[in-house]
């Protein structure tokens, strides 16, 4: 028999659903079989997939089948007669009968049915159907999506059920809290990996099924990563196409891919495991989540934003939302995705370099922070930039950047640092520009004052459905500061401070686009006047269900062109004129 790790044999061993070890009923034969079984065990083949075939050469046998089974711990499934009594047809018939008896076991029925499918079909089954534009998996003839449950909480795939069993065993035998706290300790991590791998192997050895050694090795590695990481969310966190992960209780996990939300087959083994993962996220950041403080905002090391809510606020169990940003998109990426055109980007680049104060407005998940990161690429490298955020998400590439993050109160209700406090402190740090990740409250007043007192060129984002609504929200947030200011005074501050409002939106097919650029031009009576410069006109859907449309120039001469000229920023307005002209401004 060739060595199990030989290059010619290894692919077959790794993918085999059943391995037969042939031995003679002699001491030497048993010793050789034991060595082969040890090699297969080291390779990761569980004992449940091993069987023995006894081949008797001489008439006299030194060990019976029962003795061989007791010595090796593996079942003898067939015995060949001595050579003198053996005929070729008889031996083949005996072997065929024994193998068919084994193949008839329920654990191998799935393999038998799948082996009848063509290779291309099996690959398609593993990959699953591509998500359709409506968020449901589309399936070809006889091909069903494997990672989607049969119903909201229907029967799980066998692989996920097996992982749940392993996680349940781990939660009984390993301190998962200590495992999460072991990050950074190489010795403890190595010890935990060994323990987790051993327990996983014990569970796998007791589970019959159409799995190869390669499958089991991959499954054990996934279990280790999930136990020491974020549980069943590890696969989703590693998927670059996933932009949002939503966990509604430990048994229901949704993911957003390409702007479409879909139900996954992932589940936590228990509510305890889910809560441990939440603690694992927030504890290193000095945040806490408990009954007295059941809501928390945090961030991961890759910049992903996290929000967690637990009981008693969450009525149906703890909930977790992770906003992932993936790789940092550049301006060229947005142009290729159709989120904006190069002509519009050139105008915004000139606006940033000319130190115009810019507000990026949009709904939840519309791409405000992503677009703010892109605009930050146009900031000069010789300026001191101060960023203020509730949860750090901005990734500025300039060398002179000062990052500050607000802080919630501690368990005693003390130590809170609000965004407004940070804005006021930033004014004492000699900033060239101030960037507020998101204006949500009273800090809007201090931001307006900073913009009006020499700190121009500032950037911020705000939740609003239109450019006009964005200005109204700023007024409301200023009133939240607690000062009884006249509405006209607030609007004068807004008109003087804000130069451009960029509206972004997530459209029906899930894509994000810049849909409008408006310029604040002053006051008429008690009304802040604005003029729209560029708009995106949607023209329906194409044959693939994608939004079809085009960017249009309103034909209005931007007042900021004078500012461009004053500070020496070269810009040709004919770039905007190259866009299609709006047929009507109304």
Buried (B, 14 or more C-beta within 10 A) or exposed (E): EEEBEEEEBBEEBBEBBBBBBBBBBBEEBBEBBBEBBEBBBEBBBBBBBBBBBBBBBEEEBBBEBEBBBEBBEBBBBBBBBEEEEBEEEEBEEBBEEBBEEBEEEEBBEBBEEEEEBEEEBBEBBEEBBEBEBEBBBEBEEEBEBBBBBEEEEEEBBEBBEBBBBBBEBBBEEBEBBEBBBBEEEEEBBEEBBEBBBEBBBEBBBEBBBBBBBBBBBEBBEBBBBBBBBBBBBBBBBEBEEBBBBBBBBBBBBBBBBEBBEBBBBBBBBBBEBBBBBBBBBBBBBEBBBEEEBBEBBBBBEEBBBBBBBBBEEBEEBBBBBBBBBBEEBEBEEBBEEBBBBEBBBBBBBBBBBBBBBBBBBBBEBBBBBBBBBBBBBBBBEEBEBBBBBBBBBBBBEBEEBBBBBBBBEEEEEEEEBBBBBBBBBBBEEEBBBBBBBBBBBBBBBBBBBBBBEEBBBBBBBBBBBBBBBBBBBBBEBBBBBEEEBEEEEBBBBBBBBBBBBBBBBBBEBBBBBBBBBBBBBEBEEEEBEBBBBBBBEBEEBEEEEBBEBEBBBBEBEBBBBEBBEEEEBEBEBEBBEEBEEBEEEE
